[in-house]
């Protein structure tokens, strides 16, 4: 019987998207302070996935890629 791989990564990535600012504020306060939070972060996961298409090893899951603004 083939082993079924559970997708345990997606819920974490979804939570990260929802709590992105809080996550950075808690774990990376210096990075959080360097970001201009008057602009909303944009997640570019689909663009990142296009760079690593599905291969012979099966589906690949891209990490989170966020575009943020720095103060001008």
HELIX and SHEET records of a PDB file:
HELIX    1   1 UNK A   10  UNK A   18  1                                   9    
HELIX    2   2 UNK A   20  UNK A   27  1                                   8    
HELIX    3   3 UNK A   29  UNK A   34  1                                   6    
HELIX    4   4 UNK A   45  UNK A   51  1                                   7    
SHEET    1   A 2 UNK A  42  UNK A  43  0                                        
SHEET    2   A 2 UNK A  66  UNK A  67 -1                                        
END                                                                             
